[in-house]
Amino acid sequence: NKYPIGVKRHLWLKHFLEKELASLYAIIPGDNWPWDFEKVFGPQKYSFDFGGFHFLMASTDAIAPQRDITSVFYDDTKEWIKNDLSLNAEKPSFFVLHETLAPPCFPDAEWGITTMNENPNVIAVFSGHLHLDLEFEKGTWTQFCAPSIGRSHRPAFKLLNFYVDQVIIESYELQKDTGKIIKANKWQR
């Protein structure tokens, strides 16, 4: 068909998610194929409230000058993130982006850490990028790094369960011997 490769990839992903998920989802692009994301899924930065929690979803804006493998936020995105967190200061909040703030994986990670530290309403930052199952305490918030469902040392994903007083994060991992993804005997709160 006539679609560019980026649109084709995102259309495939959208079809997969709508077929396989039994619930709503929120999504942001990663760094491997972000091109044309907005043509299929809409904005690359947005926020919403769900179940008493506030979710701020954002992706980096551009390849960093002088660097060919890492990204940065534009100034207007930084302002939008700060403004959104300020406007929702009374709500327990989560920041979701592809690259991790901790450990810092892109030039604006330190800015992100400072911004999260300035907003005590932020409970956690959820990211991927490293394809590893990691957790880092950073002051009043925690950085959770999700493993990859694709190529990884142990393909896996996380399922977040939201309750009034806590979020329970379950891990699911691919079993090499059976080829099935099953609930792992580990969780985070």
Backbone hydrogen bonds, N-H to C=O, Kabsch-Sander energy under -0.5 kcal/mol:
donor,donor_aa,acceptor,acceptor_aa,energy
8,K,4,P,-2.3
9,R,5,I,-2.5
10,H,6,G,-2.2
11,L,7,V,-2.7
12,W,8,K,-2.3
13,L,9,R,-2.4
14,K,10,H,-2.8
15,H,11,L,-2.4
16,F,12,W,-2.5
17,L,13,L,-2.9
18,E,14,K,-2.5
19,K,15,H,-2.0
20,E,16,F,-2.8
21,L,17,L,-2.5
37,F,34,P,-1.9
39,K,36,D,-0.8
40,V,36,D,-0.6
40,V,37,F,-1.5
41,F,37,F,-3.1
42,G,37,F,-0.6
42,G,38,E,-0.6
46,Y,57,M,-2.3
48,F,55,F,-2.0
50,F,53,F,-2.7
53,F,50,F,-1.9
54,H,92,P,-2.7
55,F,48,F,-3.1
56,L,94,F,-2.9
57,M,46,Y,-3.1
57,M,55,F,-0.6
58,A,96,V,-2.4
59,S,44,Q,-0.8
61,D,72,V,-2.4
62,A,72,V,-1.6
64,A,70,T,-2.8
67,R,64,A,-2.0
72,V,62,A,-2.2
78,K,74,Y,-2.2
79,E,75,D,-2.4
80,W,76,D,-2.1
81,I,77,T,-2.7
82,K,78,K,-2.4
83,N,79,E,-2.7
84,D,80,W,-2.8
85,L,81,I,-2.4
86,S,82,K,-2.1
87,L,83,N,-2.8
88,N,84,D,-1.1
89,A,86,S,-1.4
91,K,88,N,-2.0
93,S,121,N,-3.4
94,F,54,H,-2.4
95,F,124,A,-2.0
96,V,56,L,-3.0
96,V,94,F,-0.5
97,L,126,F,-2.1
105,C,100,T,-1.7
108,D,71,S,-0.6
109,A,106,F,-2.3
112,G,108,D,-2.2
113,I,109,A,-2.8
114,T,110,E,-2.4
115,T,111,W,-2.5
116,M,112,G,-2.7
117,N,113,I,-2.5
118,E,114,T,-1.6
119,N,116,M,-1.3
122,V,119,N,-2.4
123,I,93,S,-3.1
123,I,121,N,-0.6
124,A,93,S,-1.0
125,V,142,T,-2.5
126,F,95,F,-2.5
127,S,144,F,-2.3
128,G,98,H,-2.4
130,L,128,G,-3.3
134,L,132,L,-1.1
134,L,145,C,-1.7
136,F,143,Q,-2.3
138,K,141,W,-3.2
141,W,138,K,-1.6
142,T,123,I,-1.6
143,Q,136,F,-3.1
144,F,125,V,-3.1
144,F,142,T,-0.6
145,C,134,L,-2.5
145,C,143,Q,-0.5
146,A,127,S,-3.1
146,A,144,F,-0.6
148,S,131,H,-0.7
156,A,148,S,-2.5
157,F,172,Y,-2.2
159,L,170,E,-2.7
161,N,168,I,-2.8
162,F,160,L,-0.5
163,Y,166,Q,-2.7
167,V,189,R,-0.5
168,I,161,N,-2.6
169,I,167,V,-0.5
169,I,188,Q,-3.3
170,E,159,L,-3.0
170,E,168,I,-0.6
171,S,186,K,-1.3
172,Y,157,F,-2.7
173,E,182,I,-2.6
174,L,155,P,-2.9
175,Q,180,K,-2.9
176,K,174,L,-0.7
178,T,175,Q,-0.6
179,G,175,Q,-3.3
180,K,175,Q,-0.5
182,I,173,E,-2.3
182,I,180,K,-0.6
184,A,171,S,-3.1
186,K,184,A,-1.6
188,Q,169,I,-2.2
